[in-house]
């Protein structure tokens, strides 16, 4: 199933979906060497976002979070792609400088994607694709 969305950061990537209804703080919330979420009580706590297509509503916290996303990329611990409900400046700028495909404002159907589903994010052509 193809789901339309809007491009934030160019590129194309595929990976297993990690889905949270909670905003994510990159500064102090994600270990920059491993990609493991260390934010206490976050649904992703203890799990690595490395190589995953990460779904969350928006970022939270300091604008330094953009640099954390870049550090994750340099360490090989970044998500394959980011899908937000509504892009915020911190996550968007981090994805752009790190070269991570990012989209937002996905059409109906994105809510049918479940944890672990393999998702293709094609930001350049503005769609998500998954077998649902």
N, CA, C and O atoms as CSV, one atom per row, in Angstrom:
chain,resi,resn,atom,element,x,y,z
A,1,UNK,N,N,0.840,-1.177,0.000
A,1,UNK,CA,C,0.000,0.000,0.000
A,1,UNK,C,C,0.885,1.240,0.000
A,1,UNK,O,O,1.810,1.350,0.804
A,2,UNK,N,N,0.597,2.173,-0.906
A,2,UNK,CA,C,1.310,3.455,-0.957
A,2,UNK,C,C,0.494,4.498,-0.211
A,2,UNK,O,O,-0.724,4.589,-0.365
A,3,UNK,N,N,1.190,5.279,0.597
A,3,UNK,CA,C,0.559,6.327,1.395
A,3,UNK,C,C,1.270,7.635,1.091
A,3,UNK,O,O,2.484,7.737,1.266
A,4,UNK,N,N,0.540,8.617,0.646
A,4,UNK,CA,C,1.114,9.931,0.320
A,4,UNK,C,C,1.536,10.644,1.607
A,4,UNK,O,O,0.935,10.460,2.665
A,5,UNK,N,N,2.578,11.458,1.489
A,5,UNK,CA,C,3.087,12.249,2.611
A,5,UNK,C,C,3.832,13.439,2.027
A,5,UNK,O,O,3.904,13.597,0.809
A,6,UNK,N,N,4.384,14.275,2.897
A,6,UNK,CA,C,5.127,15.449,2.441
A,6,UNK,C,C,6.598,15.317,2.841
A,6,UNK,O,O,6.922,14.901,3.953
A,7,UNK,N,N,7.469,15.677,1.917
A,7,UNK,CA,C,8.916,15.597,2.131
A,7,UNK,C,C,9.389,16.695,3.080
A,7,UNK,O,O,8.971,17.849,2.987
A,8,UNK,N,N,10.274,16.299,3.996
A,8,UNK,CA,C,10.978,17.240,4.860
A,8,UNK,C,C,12.467,17.203,4.509
A,8,UNK,O,O,13.099,18.243,4.325
A,9,UNK,N,N,13.015,15.989,4.421
A,9,UNK,CA,C,14.426,15.781,4.087
A,9,UNK,C,C,14.494,14.701,3.012
A,9,UNK,O,O,13.885,13.640,3.145
A,10,UNK,N,N,15.237,14.982,1.955
A,10,UNK,CA,C,15.228,14.099,0.786
A,10,UNK,C,C,15.860,12.738,1.068
A,10,UNK,O,O,16.586,12.547,2.044
A,11,UNK,N,N,15.553,11.812,0.178
A,11,UNK,CA,C,16.157,10.492,0.253
A,11,UNK,C,C,15.128,9.379,0.245
A,11,UNK,O,O,13.918,9.603,0.217
A,12,UNK,N,N,15.666,8.170,0.271
A,12,UNK,CA,C,14.836,6.971,0.213
A,12,UNK,C,C,15.484,5.945,1.130
A,12,UNK,O,O,16.696,5.741,1.063
A,13,UNK,N,N,14.697,5.294,1.986
A,13,UNK,CA,C,15.237,4.288,2.903
A,13,UNK,C,C,14.146,3.300,3.273
A,13,UNK,O,O,12.954,3.580,3.153
A,14,UNK,N,N,14.588,2.140,3.724
A,14,UNK,CA,C,13.655,1.101,4.129
A,14,UNK,C,C,14.115,0.510,5.450
A,14,UNK,O,O,15.315,0.414,5.709
A,15,UNK,N,N,13.168,0.116,6.280
A,15,UNK,CA,C,13.492,-0.517,7.546
A,15,UNK,C,C,12.230,-0.920,8.266
A,15,UNK,O,O,11.121,-0.652,7.806
A,16,UNK,N,N,12.411,-1.570,9.408
A,16,UNK,CA,C,11.273,-1.972,10.231
A,16,UNK,C,C,10.750,-0.768,11.005
A,16,UNK,O,O,11.521,0.056,11.498
A,17,UNK,N,N,9.437,-0.683,11.100
A,17,UNK,CA,C,8.797,0.439,11.793
A,17,UNK,C,C,8.936,0.320,13.307
A,17,UNK,O,O,8.758,-0.752,13.885
A,18,UNK,N,N,9.259,1.455,13.933
A,18,UNK,CA,C,9.174,1.634,15.386
A,18,UNK,C,C,8.185,2.765,15.574
A,18,UNK,O,O,8.359,3.840,15.000
A,19,UNK,N,N,7.154,2.541,16.365
A,19,UNK,CA,C,6.052,3.495,16.429
A,19,UNK,C,C,5.796,3.938,17.857
A,19,UNK,O,O,5.647,3.115,18.760
A,20,UNK,N,N,5.746,5.262,18.051
A,20,UNK,CA,C,5.415,5.840,19.356
A,20,UNK,C,C,4.407,6.959,19.177
A,20,UNK,O,O,4.482,7.726,18.217
A,21,UNK,N,N,3.480,7.051,20.090
A,21,UNK,CA,C,2.524,8.165,20.115
A,21,UNK,C,C,3.074,9.327,20.945
A,21,UNK,O,O,2.442,10.378,21.054
A,22,UNK,N,N,4.265,9.126,21.528
A,22,UNK,CA,C,4.889,10.144,22.380
A,22,UNK,C,C,5.992,10.876,21.620
A,22,UNK,O,O,6.728,10.248,20.858
A,23,UNK,N,N,6.126,12.201,21.811
A,23,UNK,CA,C,7.256,12.935,21.229
A,23,UNK,C,C,8.579,12.361,21.744
A,23,UNK,O,O,8.624,11.739,22.805
A,24,UNK,N,N,9.645,12.577,20.987
A,24,UNK,CA,C,10.955,12.034,21.339
A,24,UNK,C,C,11.957,13.166,21.530
A,24,UNK,O,O,12.048,14.079,20.710
A,25,UNK,N,N,12.713,13.091,22.635
A,25,UNK,CA,C,13.790,14.041,22.896
A,25,UNK,C,C,15.107,13.389,22.489
A,25,UNK,O,O,15.478,12.347,23.029
A,26,UNK,N,N,15.809,13.992,21.548
A,26,UNK,CA,C,17.095,13.435,21.132
A,26,UNK,C,C,18.196,13.832,22.103
A,26,UNK,O,O,19.045,13.004,22.433
A,27,UNK,N,N,18.206,15.086,22.572
A,27,UNK,CA,C,19.227,15.531,23.522
A,27,UNK,C,C,18.915,14.934,24.893
A,27,UNK,O,O,17.918,15.291,25.521
A,28,UNK,N,N,19.760,14.039,25.343
A,28,UNK,CA,C,19.564,13.399,26.634
A,28,UNK,C,C,18.586,12.244,26.593
A,28,UNK,O,O,18.407,11.551,27.594
A,29,UNK,N,N,17.950,12.027,25.454
A,29,UNK,CA,C,16.964,10.955,25.344
A,29,UNK,C,C,17.422,9.781,24.504
A,29,UNK,O,O,16.811,8.713,24.532
A,30,UNK,N,N,18.516,9.981,23.743
A,30,UNK,CA,C,19.028,8.921,22.869
A,30,UNK,C,C,20.544,8.857,23.023
A,30,UNK,O,O,21.222,9.880,22.925
A,31,UNK,N,N,21.076,7.665,23.261
A,31,UNK,CA,C,22.522,7.478,23.358
A,31,UNK,C,C,23.126,7.660,21.967
A,31,UNK,O,O,22.773,6.938,21.035
A,32,UNK,N,N,24.033,8.621,21.827
A,32,UNK,CA,C,24.571,8.984,20.512
A,32,UNK,C,C,25.515,7.937,19.920
A,32,UNK,O,O,25.797,7.974,18.722
A,33,UNK,N,N,25.996,7.024,20.723
A,33,UNK,CA,C,26.902,5.995,20.207
A,33,UNK,C,C,26.158,4.743,19.748
A,33,UNK,O,O,26.606,4.051,18.833
A,34,UNK,N,N,25.015,4.452,20.386
A,34,UNK,CA,C,24.305,3.195,20.113
A,34,UNK,C,C,22.931,3.386,19.477
A,34,UNK,O,O,22.400,2.462,18.860
A,35,UNK,N,N,22.356,4.571,19.622
A,35,UNK,CA,C,20.997,4.796,19.144
A,35,UNK,C,C,19.938,4.267,20.093
A,35,UNK,O,O,18.752,4.276,19.762
A,36,UNK,N,N,20.346,3.806,21.268
A,36,UNK,CA,C,19.386,3.292,22.248
A,36,UNK,C,C,18.703,4.472,22.941
A,36,UNK,O,O,19.358,5.411,23.391
A,37,UNK,N,N,17.378,4.401,23.016
A,37,UNK,CA,C,16.613,5.454,23.686
A,37,UNK,C,C,16.769,5.278,25.189
A,37,UNK,O,O,16.494,4.210,25.735
A,38,UNK,N,N,17.216,6.349,25.850
A,38,UNK,CA,C,17.460,6.313,27.292
A,38,UNK,C,C,16.504,7.227,28.048
A,38,UNK,O,O,16.600,7.367,29.267
A,39,UNK,N,N,15.583,7.845,27.319
A,39,UNK,CA,C,14.595,8.724,27.956
A,39,UNK,C,C,13.681,7.888,28.842
A,39,UNK,O,O,12.993,6.986,28.365
A,40,UNK,N,N,13.681,8.196,30.141
A,40,UNK,CA,C,12.906,7.433,31.114
A,40,UNK,C,C,11.419,7.452,30.771
A,40,UNK,O,O,10.851,8.500,30.467
A,41,UNK,N,N,10.811,6.290,30.824
A,41,UNK,CA,C,9.376,6.084,30.607
A,41,UNK,C,C,8.902,6.339,29.175
A,41,UNK,O,O,7.697,6.365,28.923
A,42,UNK,N,N,9.827,6.526,28.239
A,42,UNK,CA,C,9.410,6.662,26.841
A,42,UNK,C,C,9.095,5.265,26.304
A,42,UNK,O,O,9.760,4.303,26.690
A,43,UNK,N,N,8.102,5.127,25.426
A,43,UNK,CA,C,7.782,3.807,24.864
A,43,UNK,C,C,8.967,3.120,24.171
A,43,UNK,O,O,8.998,1.893,24.080
A,44,UNK,N,N,9.937,3.894,23.685
A,44,UNK,CA,C,11.128,3.326,23.044
A,44,UNK,C,C,12.256,3.034,24.035
A,44,UNK,O,O,13.293,2.508,23.631
A,45,UNK,N,N,12.088,3.357,25.308
A,45,UNK,CA,C,13.178,3.216,26.278
A,45,UNK,C,C,13.797,1.812,26.210
A,45,UNK,O,O,13.097,0.800,26.248
A,46,UNK,N,N,15.137,1.790,26.107
A,46,UNK,CA,C,15.874,0.535,26.075
A,46,UNK,C,C,16.003,-0.090,24.697
A,46,UNK,O,O,16.643,-1.130,24.547
A,47,UNK,N,N,15.402,0.531,23.688
A,47,UNK,CA,C,15.437,-0.003,22.321
A,47,UNK,C,C,16.242,0.921,21.419
A,47,UNK,O,O,16.247,2.137,21.607
A,48,UNK,N,N,16.918,0.338,20.442
A,48,UNK,CA,C,17.714,1.128,19.507
A,48,UNK,C,C,16.873,1.565,18.315
A,48,UNK,O,O,16.082,0.792,17.774
A,49,UNK,N,N,17.059,2.816,17.920
A,49,UNK,CA,C,16.393,3.344,16.727
A,49,UNK,C,C,17.267,3.161,15.482
A,49,UNK,O,O,16.835,3.482,14.375
A,50,UNK,N,N,18.475,2.655,15.650
A,50,UNK,CA,C,19.420,2.494,14.537
A,50,UNK,C,C,18.826,1.618,13.437
A,50,UNK,O,O,18.379,0.500,13.690
A,51,UNK,N,N,18.827,2.143,12.216
A,51,UNK,CA,C,18.369,1.387,11.065
A,51,UNK,C,C,16.869,1.208,10.952
A,51,UNK,O,O,16.399,0.514,10.051
A,52,UNK,N,N,16.112,1.813,11.840
A,52,UNK,CA,C,14.658,1.666,11.849
A,52,UNK,C,C,13.986,2.852,11.155
A,52,UNK,O,O,14.579,3.921,11.011
A,53,UNK,N,N,12.743,2.645,10.730
A,53,UNK,CA,C,11.899,3.750,10.283
A,53,UNK,C,C,11.109,4.159,11.519
A,53,UNK,O,O,10.213,3.441,11.964
A,54,UNK,N,N,11.449,5.315,12.065
A,54,UNK,CA,C,10.930,5.742,13.359
A,54,UNK,C,C,9.743,6.688,13.171
A,54,UNK,O,O,9.858,7.740,12.541
A,55,UNK,N,N,8.609,6.290,13.730
A,55,UNK,CA,C,7.374,7.080,13.692
A,55,UNK,C,C,7.148,7.690,15.069
A,55,UNK,O,O,7.112,6.969,16.066
A,56,UNK,N,N,6.995,9.006,15.136
A,56,UNK,CA,C,6.630,9.687,16.376
A,56,UNK,C,C,5.998,11.018,15.994
A,56,UNK,O,O,6.236,11.522,14.896
A,57,UNK,N,N,5.184,11.603,16.900
A,57,UNK,CA,C,4.456,12.817,16.513
A,57,UNK,C,C,5.351,13.999,16.182
A,57,UNK,O,O,5.144,14.677,15.176
A,58,UNK,N,N,6.354,14.250,17.033
A,58,UNK,CA,C,7.252,15.397,16.865
A,58,UNK,C,C,8.391,15.249,17.861
A,58,UNK,O,O,8.352,14.406,18.757
A,59,UNK,N,N,9.399,16.082,17.687
A,59,UNK,CA,C,10.485,16.105,18.648
A,59,UNK,C,C,10.117,16.964,19.840
A,59,UNK,O,O,9.130,17.700,19.820
A,60,UNK,N,N,10.930,16.855,20.881
A,60,UNK,CA,C,10.762,17.739,22.037
A,60,UNK,C,C,12.142,18.023,22.602
A,60,UNK,O,O,13.093,17.271,22.384
A,61,UNK,N,N,12.229,19.119,23.329
A,61,UNK,CA,C,13.492,19.454,23.965
A,61,UNK,C,C,14.308,20.463,23.182
A,61,UNK,O,O,13.801,21.157,22.301
A,62,UNK,N,N,15.572,20.526,23.522
A,62,UNK,CA,C,16.509,21.521,23.009
A,62,UNK,C,C,16.760,21.396,21.512
A,62,UNK,O,O,16.694,20.311,20.934
A,63,UNK,N,N,17.049,22.540,20.907
A,63,UNK,CA,C,17.426,22.552,19.492
A,63,UNK,C,C,18.759,21.847,19.257
A,63,UNK,O,O,19.096,21.531,18.116
A,64,UNK,N,N,19.516,21.598,20.317
A,64,UNK,CA,C,20.763,20.846,20.196
A,64,UNK,C,C,20.458,19.410,19.746
A,64,UNK,O,O,21.352,18.695,19.293
A,65,UNK,N,N,19.205,19.001,19.872
A,65,UNK,CA,C,18.788,17.683,19.399
A,65,UNK,C,C,19.125,17.460,17.934
A,65,UNK,O,O,19.377,16.328,17.520
A,66,UNK,N,N,19.131,18.532,17.142
A,66,UNK,CA,C,19.497,18.414,15.724
A,66,UNK,C,C,20.927,17.899,15.587
A,66,UNK,O,O,21.207,17.057,14.733
A,67,UNK,N,N,21.822,18.396,16.416
A,67,UNK,CA,C,23.208,17.938,16.376
A,67,UNK,C,C,23.314,16.490,16.856
A,67,UNK,O,O,24.159,15.736,16.372
A,68,UNK,N,N,22.462,16.102,17.803
A,68,UNK,CA,C,22.445,14.714,18.281
A,68,UNK,C,C,22.084,13.776,17.126
A,68,UNK,O,O,22.684,12.711,16.982
A,69,UNK,N,N,21.113,14.165,16.310
A,69,UNK,CA,C,20.734,13.359,15.146
A,69,UNK,C,C,21.934,13.211,14.206
A,69,UNK,O,O,22.186,12.126,13.681
A,70,UNK,N,N,22.665,14.293,13.998
A,70,UNK,CA,C,23.874,14.255,13.167
A,70,UNK,C,C,24.921,13.312,13.782
A,70,UNK,O,O,25.548,12.532,13.066
A,71,UNK,N,N,25.108,13.385,15.102
A,71,UNK,CA,C,26.055,12.496,15.783
A,71,UNK,C,C,25.652,11.032,15.610
A,71,UNK,O,O,26.505,10.170,15.400
A,72,UNK,N,N,24.362,10.758,15.698
A,72,UNK,CA,C,23.871,9.392,15.496
A,72,UNK,C,C,24.264,8.883,14.110
A,72,UNK,O,O,24.702,7.742,13.960
A,73,UNK,N,N,24.106,9.728,13.113
A,73,UNK,CA,C,24.451,9.349,11.737
A,73,UNK,C,C,25.944,9.048,11.629
A,73,UNK,O,O,26.330,8.043,11.033
A,74,UNK,N,N,26.784,9.908,12.198
A,74,UNK,CA,C,28.237,9.718,12.138
A,74,UNK,C,C,28.658,8.427,12.845
A,74,UNK,O,O,29.646,7.801,12.461
A,75,UNK,N,N,27.907,8.030,13.880
A,75,UNK,CA,C,28.231,6.826,14.648
A,75,UNK,C,C,27.619,5.560,14.038
A,75,UNK,O,O,27.846,4.461,14.542
A,76,UNK,N,N,26.850,5.708,12.966
A,76,UNK,CA,C,26.183,4.552,12.368
A,76,UNK,C,C,25.011,4.061,13.194
A,76,UNK,O,O,24.613,2.900,13.089
A,77,UNK,N,N,24.453,4.945,14.020
A,77,UNK,CA,C,23.377,4.565,14.935
A,77,UNK,C,C,22.081,5.335,14.676
A,77,UNK,O,O,21.184,5.349,15.520
A,78,UNK,N,N,21.985,5.970,13.518
A,78,UNK,CA,C,20.808,6.788,13.196
A,78,UNK,C,C,19.670,5.927,12.661
A,78,UNK,O,O,19.891,4.818,12.174
A,79,UNK,N,N,18.447,6.452,12.758
A,79,UNK,CA,C,17.339,5.751,12.106
A,79,UNK,C,C,17.521,5.769,10.590
A,79,UNK,O,O,18.178,6.659,10.049
A,80,UNK,N,N,16.938,4.788,9.912
A,80,UNK,CA,C,16.973,4.760,8.447
A,80,UNK,C,C,16.162,5.917,7.887
A,80,UNK,O,O,16.540,6.532,6.890
A,81,UNK,N,N,15.038,6.208,8.543
A,81,UNK,CA,C,14.151,7.297,8.119
A,81,UNK,C,C,13.306,7.728,9.310
A,81,UNK,O,O,13.167,7.000,10.293
A,82,UNK,N,N,12.744,8.935,9.199
A,82,UNK,CA,C,11.894,9.502,10.251
A,82,UNK,C,C,10.556,9.884,9.639
A,82,UNK,O,O,10.492,10.501,8.576
A,83,UNK,N,N,9.478,9.499,10.340
A,83,UNK,CA,C,8.122,9.862,9.932
A,83,UNK,C,C,7.458,10.536,11.125
A,83,UNK,O,O,7.256,9.906,12.163
A,84,UNK,N,N,7.117,11.823,10.980
A,84,UNK,CA,C,6.449,12.570,12.048
A,84,UNK,C,C,5.049,12.975,11.600
A,84,UNK,O,O,4.764,13.073,10.406
A,85,UNK,N,N,4.190,13.205,12.579
A,85,UNK,CA,C,2.870,13.740,12.249
A,85,UNK,C,C,3.021,15.139,11.682
A,85,UNK,O,O,2.447,15.469,10.644
A,86,UNK,N,N,3.807,15.963,12.380
A,86,UNK,CA,C,4.057,17.343,11.958
A,86,UNK,C,C,5.511,17.659,12.267
A,86,UNK,O,O,5.926,17.632,13.426
A,87,UNK,N,N,6.277,17.956,11.236
A,87,UNK,CA,C,7.703,18.230,11.420
A,87,UNK,C,C,7.915,19.455,12.301
A,87,UNK,O,O,7.179,20.437,12.211
A,88,UNK,N,N,8.924,19.379,13.147
A,88,UNK,CA,C,9.344,20.540,13.935
A,88,UNK,C,C,10.761,20.892,13.496
A,88,UNK,O,O,11.461,20.065,12.911
A,89,UNK,N,N,11.176,22.112,13.779
A,89,UNK,CA,C,12.462,22.619,13.291
A,89,UNK,C,C,13.649,21.794,13.771
A,89,UNK,O,O,14.601,21.590,13.018
A,90,UNK,N,N,13.607,21.315,15.014
A,90,UNK,CA,C,14.738,20.578,15.568
A,90,UNK,C,C,14.952,19.259,14.833
A,90,UNK,O,O,16.060,18.984,14.372
A,91,UNK,N,N,13.916,18.446,14.718
A,91,UNK,CA,C,14.062,17.146,14.061
A,91,UNK,C,C,14.312,17.334,12.564
A,91,UNK,O,O,15.143,16.637,11.982
A,92,UNK,N,N,13.601,18.266,11.946
A,92,UNK,CA,C,13.772,18.515,10.509
A,92,UNK,C,C,15.204,18.930,10.188
A,92,UNK,O,O,15.807,18.392,9.259
A,93,UNK,N,N,15.758,19.878,10.941
A,93,UNK,CA,C,17.122,20.328,10.650
A,93,UNK,C,C,18.129,19.221,10.920
A,93,UNK,O,O,19.119,19.100,10.199
A,94,UNK,N,N,17.893,18.415,11.944
A,94,UNK,CA,C,18.777,17.283,12.214
A,94,UNK,C,C,18.764,16.271,11.084
A,94,UNK,O,O,19.816,15.789,10.664
A,95,UNK,N,N,17.574,15.947,10.590
A,95,UNK,CA,C,17.453,14.997,9.477
A,95,UNK,C,C,18.138,15.540,8.228
A,95,UNK,O,O,18.811,14.801,7.510
A,96,UNK,N,N,17.964,16.822,7.975
A,96,UNK,CA,C,18.564,17.433,6.784
A,96,UNK,C,C,20.093,17.397,6.855
A,96,UNK,O,O,20.742,16.966,5.902
A,97,UNK,N,N,20.675,17.844,7.974
A,97,UNK,CA,C,22.144,17.869,8.051
A,97,UNK,C,C,22.741,16.464,8.095
A,97,UNK,O,O,23.881,16.258,7.681
A,98,UNK,N,N,21.967,15.496,8.599
A,98,UNK,CA,C,22.458,14.118,8.677
A,98,UNK,C,C,22.162,13.318,7.407
A,98,UNK,O,O,22.666,12.207,7.242
A,99,UNK,N,N,21.352,13.877,6.516
A,99,UNK,CA,C,21.009,13.164,5.290
A,99,UNK,C,C,20.081,11.985,5.524
A,99,UNK,O,O,20.169,10.971,4.832
A,100,UNK,N,N,19.184,12.120,6.507
A,100,UNK,CA,C,18.215,11.066,6.817
A,100,UNK,C,C,16.890,11.422,6.157
A,100,UNK,O,O,16.370,12.514,6.389
A,101,UNK,N,N,16.328,10.535,5.341
A,101,UNK,CA,C,15.019,10.828,4.753
A,101,UNK,C,C,13.980,11.063,5.855
A,101,UNK,O,O,13.895,10.305,6.821
A,102,UNK,N,N,13.196,12.124,5.687
A,102,UNK,CA,C,12.158,12.446,6.667
A,102,UNK,C,C,10.929,12.947,5.937
A,102,UNK,O,O,11.025,13.738,4.998
A,103,UNK,N,N,9.757,12.471,6.386
A,103,UNK,CA,C,8.477,12.921,5.847
A,103,UNK,C,C,7.537,13.237,7.001
A,103,UNK,O,O,7.772,12.849,8.146
A,104,UNK,N,N,6.462,13.956,6.667
A,104,UNK,CA,C,5.422,14.230,7.661
A,104,UNK,C,C,4.088,14.360,6.947
A,104,UNK,O,O,4.006,14.281,5.722
A,105,UNK,N,N,3.038,14.564,7.747
A,105,UNK,CA,C,1.676,14.757,7.243
A,105,UNK,C,C,1.249,13.635,6.297
A,105,UNK,O,O,0.750,13.894,5.201
A,106,UNK,N,N,1.450,12.386,6.729
A,106,UNK,CA,C,1.043,11.234,5.918
A,106,UNK,C,C,-0.477,11.140,5.856
A,106,UNK,O,O,-1.176,11.456,6.819
A,107,UNK,N,N,-0.967,10.704,4.715
A,107,UNK,CA,C,-2.407,10.530,4.518
A,107,UNK,C,C,-2.940,9.367,5.352
A,107,UNK,O,O,-2.184,8.621,5.975
A,108,UNK,N,N,-4.260,9.241,5.341
A,108,UNK,CA,C,-4.921,8.126,6.018
A,108,UNK,C,C,-4.322,6.819,5.515
A,108,UNK,O,O,-4.008,6.683,4.332
A,109,UNK,N,N,-4.171,5.896,6.389
A,109,UNK,CA,C,-3.551,4.616,6.060
A,109,UNK,C,C,-2.253,4.436,6.813
A,109,UNK,O,O,-1.866,3.311,7.131
A,110,UNK,N,N,-1.573,5.539,7.102
A,110,UNK,CA,C,-0.322,5.447,7.865
A,110,UNK,C,C,-0.584,4.871,9.255
A,110,UNK,O,O,0.276,4.204,9.829
A,111,UNK,N,N,-1.768,5.131,9.786
A,111,UNK,CA,C,-2.107,4.625,11.118
A,111,UNK,C,C,-2.318,3.107,11.126
A,111,UNK,O,O,-2.445,2.509,12.194
A,112,UNK,N,N,-2.355,2.488,9.961
A,112,UNK,CA,C,-2.500,1.033,9.871
A,112,UNK,C,C,-1.137,0.324,9.914
A,112,UNK,O,O,-1.074,-0.898,10.056
A,113,UNK,N,N,-0.063,1.090,9.791
A,113,UNK,CA,C,1.284,0.511,9.878
A,113,UNK,C,C,1.528,0.116,11.326
A,113,UNK,O,O,1.292,0.905,12.242
A,114,UNK,N,N,1.999,-1.100,11.528
A,114,UNK,CA,C,2.222,-1.604,12.877
A,114,UNK,C,C,3.712,-1.803,13.146
A,114,UNK,O,O,4.532,-1.865,12.230
A,115,UNK,N,N,4.026,-1.899,14.416
A,115,UNK,CA,C,5.391,-2.120,14.885
A,115,UNK,C,C,6.005,-3.314,14.154
A,115,UNK,O,O,5.403,-4.386,14.090
A,116,UNK,N,N,7.200,-3.125,13.608
A,116,UNK,CA,C,7.918,-4.207,12.955
A,116,UNK,C,C,7.623,-4.383,11.476
A,116,UNK,O,O,8.313,-5.140,10.794
A,117,UNK,N,N,6.599,-3.690,10.966
A,117,UNK,CA,C,6.292,-3.752,9.536
A,117,UNK,C,C,7.442,-3.123,8.754
A,117,UNK,O,O,7.950,-2.072,9.144
A,118,UNK,N,N,7.853,-3.747,7.665
A,118,UNK,CA,C,8.894,-3.162,6.818
A,118,UNK,C,C,8.257,-2.038,6.002
A,118,UNK,O,O,7.269,-2.243,5.297
A,119,UNK,N,N,8.844,-0.848,6.114
A,119,UNK,CA,C,8.309,0.348,5.461
A,119,UNK,C,C,9.385,0.955,4.565
A,119,UNK,O,O,10.538,1.102,4.970
A,120,UNK,N,N,8.993,1.302,3.358
A,120,UNK,CA,C,9.846,2.056,2.451
A,120,UNK,C,C,9.420,3.513,2.544
A,120,UNK,O,O,8.244,3.831,2.366
A,121,UNK,N,N,10.366,4.395,2.820
A,121,UNK,CA,C,10.101,5.835,2.837
A,121,UNK,C,C,10.789,6.426,1.613
A,121,UNK,O,O,12.014,6.387,1.500
A,122,UNK,N,N,9.998,6.967,0.708
A,122,UNK,CA,C,10.547,7.639,-0.464
A,122,UNK,C,C,10.171,9.116,-0.332
A,122,UNK,O,O,9.130,9.558,-0.818
A,123,UNK,N,N,11.045,9.859,0.335
A,123,UNK,CA,C,10.770,11.281,0.574
A,123,UNK,C,C,10.791,12.065,-0.733
A,123,UNK,O,O,10.022,13.012,-0.901
A,124,UNK,N,N,11.662,11.678,-1.655
A,124,UNK,CA,C,11.776,12.404,-2.920
A,124,UNK,C,C,10.471,12.381,-3.709
A,124,UNK,O,O,10.091,13.376,-4.326
A,125,UNK,N,N,9.788,11.239,-3.684
A,125,UNK,CA,C,8.524,11.113,-4.412
A,125,UNK,C,C,7.310,11.227,-3.493
A,125,UNK,O,O,6.171,11.055,-3.926
A,126,UNK,N,N,7.570,11.519,-2.221
A,126,UNK,CA,C,6.547,11.812,-1.207
A,126,UNK,C,C,5.532,10.684,-1.008
A,126,UNK,O,O,4.324,10.866,-1.161
A,127,UNK,N,N,6.081,9.491,-0.655
A,127,UNK,CA,C,5.185,8.409,-0.263
A,127,UNK,C,C,5.883,7.441,0.684
A,127,UNK,O,O,7.110,7.345,0.721
A,128,UNK,N,N,5.054,6.723,1.453
A,128,UNK,CA,C,5.471,5.583,2.266
A,128,UNK,C,C,4.889,4.359,1.583
A,128,UNK,O,O,3.836,4.446,0.951
A,129,UNK,N,N,5.557,3.223,1.701
A,129,UNK,CA,C,4.999,1.996,1.144
A,129,UNK,C,C,5.217,0.859,2.125
A,129,UNK,O,O,6.315,0.677,2.651
A,130,UNK,N,N,4.149,0.090,2.369
A,130,UNK,CA,C,4.213,-1.049,3.278
A,130,UNK,C,C,3.176,-2.079,2.858
A,130,UNK,O,O,2.133,-1.737,2.300
A,131,UNK,N,N,3.475,-3.345,3.132
A,131,UNK,CA,C,2.491,-4.405,2.906
A,131,UNK,C,C,1.593,-4.465,4.129
A,131,UNK,O,O,2.023,-4.877,5.207
A,132,UNK,N,N,0.353,-4.054,3.959
A,132,UNK,CA,C,-0.594,-4.034,5.083
A,132,UNK,C,C,-1.686,-5.061,4.881
A,132,UNK,O,O,-2.575,-5.192,5.722
